[in-house]
Amino acid sequence: MSGDIKFVGCMALLTCLSLFIYLEMDGRKRLELFPGQFPISVEDDSIWGGASSSSLNIVDGTASINCEIRKSAYEWPYCAMGIDIASIKSAGVDLSEYEYIRLNIGGVGDTTNWFARLFIKSFGESNPSINTSFLHKYNGIEFNARNQVVDIPIDKLEVMNWWLINNRMPIEHSEPELDEVSVLQVATASQIKEGNYHFYIRQVELVGHHISKVTFVSILLLVWLIYGLYAIAYEIIINRRKIKQYQSRQEWLLNKNEALKEQNQIFADMAHRDPLTGFF
């Protein structure tokens, strides 16, 4: 029993050590994206009949956009700057292999609380087969961009409602698809005011683990499952051996008891027999 307790303790210690190494040690999978390495594009609501305008500048590897937001008949004014990462792979980059996106960005504008949106444009079987600017599936999130370095968890991304509505997509396509990402785009906030804005992107870093969390947890569970099955099988074998030993011992005792009974009967007969005549 003490040996089993020691072994379980060692298993628990190894599990905790594995978790620590997985979560804390610098063995992460990283993909660094610098604006100067990939095609950069800017866009604004003027392509939809809006009055906003934007221009792109790239200086020393930092891409920046000058944006002038103007109200118009178009209800959702915006400016956006995108990094085309499809050049890494023709089919796009699989972001599902990563844990979060680290944005090194900044900006100044007419508001102190500067919010922005991150759009992840992806291909996928669920995308409509029509030639529009919404051909890509828009996965995104709105965040506070006051800090220069922002970590955005991949699992917090959602499919944009306006993309679903404009393309009349059924509800089964409301889940993000991140296995074929072609463009990372940073855009102004959804409720932005009129004014001049300037924001930049220094670096985008995709950070994850070489082994996904699901795979890692599955491996740990599998190890404990194998140990559990082994422990159960071992206990069954040991108990069967004990039962056999008990049965053998019991059979030996029964045989011994029968032999003693026979011997006692002989002694009893001898005690009642007349040694001279041989009669009882």
N, C-alpha and C positions, 0 to 999 in steps of 0.2 A: 504493500500500500504506500509506504514512504517513497519507494522508487517511482510509482505512478505520479505522486504529488510533485516530486522533483522534476519529472519529465514535463508535466503540464505547466509548471512554473517556468521552465526553460522555453517552452512553446510560447507562452504569454510574453516573456521577455523579448524573444525574437520578433514577435508580432509588433510590439511597441517600438522596437528598434527599426524595423522595416518601415513603419509608419513615419517615424522621425526622419529617416533618410529620404523617404519619398516626398515629404512635405517641406523639409527645411534645407536639405543639402542642395547645392547648386548643380543638379543634374538635369536641369530643365531643357526642354526643346524650345529653341528660339528661332524666329525668322525676322530679321531686321529689314525694314523697308524705308529707304531714304528717298525723298522726292526727286532728287537729281538722277536717280537710277531708273525711274519709270516715267512713262508719259503722264503729264499732269493736265487736267482740263478744268475749266470753270464754267459755270452756267448760272443763270438767274431766271426770274419769272418772265423776262422779255420774250422767251420762246413760246410762252403761252399768252402773249398779248399784254403782259404787265409792263410797268414803267421802270423797274429796277435795272441797274447796270452793274457790271463787274469787270475787273481786269486782273491779270495774273502777273506776278513777279517772282523770279527765282534767282536768289542771290546766295552764294556760298552754300548751296545745298538745302536752303530753306525756301519753301514755296509759300507765298503769301498772296492774299486776295484783297483787293480794294473793292468794297461793296457799297453801293448807294441804294438804300431801300426807299422806294417811292410807292405811295398808295395809288391804286388804279382800280379799274373794273375787275381785275383779277384779285380774288379774295385772299390769296395766300402768298404774299410776296416773300421772296427768299433769294439768297445767293449760296452757291455751293462750290466746293473744290474737291476734285476726285483724283485718286491715284489708281491708274490702270495696272493691276497686278496680274492680268491674264497672260502677260508675256512670260511669267515664270513657268506656267503650264498653259497649253492651248485650251484645255478644258476648264481652267480656273484652279484656284488654290482651295484645298480642303481645310476649312477653318474648324471643322468639328474635331480635328486632332489637337486643338489648342484650348487653353483654359480661359484666357482673357486677352484683350487687346489693350496695349499700353500706348496712349497717344501723348506725344510731346508737342503740345500746341499752346497757343496763346492768342490774345487779341485785345483790342481796345475799341470802344464804341461810345455810344451815347448813354449806355447804362452801366452801372457798376457790377450788377449781377449778370454776368455774361453767360447765357445758356446757348448750347449748340446741339445739333443732332448728328448722330453717326448713322449713315446708311451703308449697309452691306448689300451690294447688288450681286445676285447669283443667277446662274443658269439653273436649269432643272426641268424635269419632265412636267412639272405642274405649271410652268410658265405658259402663257397663251402663245399660240403660233401666229401672232399678228405683228406687223412691222410698225411699232410705235415706240415712243421714248420709254414706255413702261414695260417693254419686252422683258427686262430683267425683273426678278422678284426682289422687292424692297424689304429687307430685314433691317430693323433699326431701333434706336433708343434716343431719348432726349436727356441731356445731362448738364450739370453745372460745370462750366469750363474755366472757372476762375483760376484753378490750380494749373500750373504749366504741364504737369504730368498727371494723366488721368488713366486709371485702370478700369476697363469696362468688361465685366464677366460675359463670356460668350453666351451662357445660358440665360442671360437677362434680355437678349435680343428678341424682338417680336416682329411679326409680319405687319407692315403698315396697313391700317384699316382702309385708307384711301386707295391703296393698290388693289386690295381685295374688291372694293366697291367698283372702281373704274373698270376692272377687268371681269367683273361679275363672276368671281371665283367661288366655287362651292366651299363649304366649311372645312372639308377635309384637307384643303390646301392652306389653312391658316397657321400651320406649323412652320417655323423657320427651316429653310434648306440652305445649309452652309457648306456643302461638299464640293460646290463648283462656283466659288466666289471669283468675280472678275474685277470688281471695282470697290474700293473703300472711299467713301465720300463723307466729308464734313460739311454740314450746312448750318445756316443760321436757325435760330429758334423758331418754333411754329407760330408764336405770338409776338413777333418782333415788331418794334416801332419804326417809324420813318427815321432816317438818319444815315450818317456815314459810318461804316464799320471797316475794320481792318483786322484780319486774323491770319495766322500762319501755321504751317505744319513743319516741324523740324524732323520728326521721325515717327514712324509707326512700327511697333514691335508686337509680334504675335508670340505669346508665351504659353507654353504647355508642358506636358510631361511626355517622355518617350513612351511611357505606358499610361494609357488613359486611366482615370479613376475607376471606371467601371471594371476594366480589365484587372487592375491592381486589387480591388476588393474581391473580385471573383477568384483571383489566385489565392488570396488569403482564406477565403471561405472554402475553396477546394482543398487547401492544405489541412484545414481544421476538419473538414468532412472526411478526408482520407484517414486522418488520425483517429477520428471518432469511430469510423468503420473498423479500423485496425484494432482499436481498444475493445470494441464490442466483440469482434471475432476472437480476439485473444482471450477475453473473459469467457466466451462460450467454450473454447478449447480447454481452458484451465478447469472450468466447472465440469466439463464432460470427463476429464481425467480424474477429478476428485470423486465424481459419482462412480466411475468405474473402480477406483481404488476402494471406495466405501462399499460398493457391491461385492468386490473380491474379498474384502475384510469380513463383511457380513456372511458371505458364503463359507469362508474359512472357519468363522466362529460357529456357524450352524453345524458344519461337519465335525468340528471339534466337540461340540456339545453332544452330537449323536454318538460319537466315539466314547465320550465319557459316560453317557447313559448306558451304552452296551457294557462298558467295563464295570460300571456300578451294578448292573444286573448280574454280571458274572460273579462279582464279589458277594452279592446278596444271596445268589444261589449256593455259593460255597459255604456261606455262613449257616444256611439251613440244611445242608446236606450232612448225613452221618458219615464221617470219614471211614468207619469200619464196614458199614453195610452198603453205603452209597445211597441209602434212602433218605427222603426228606422227613 
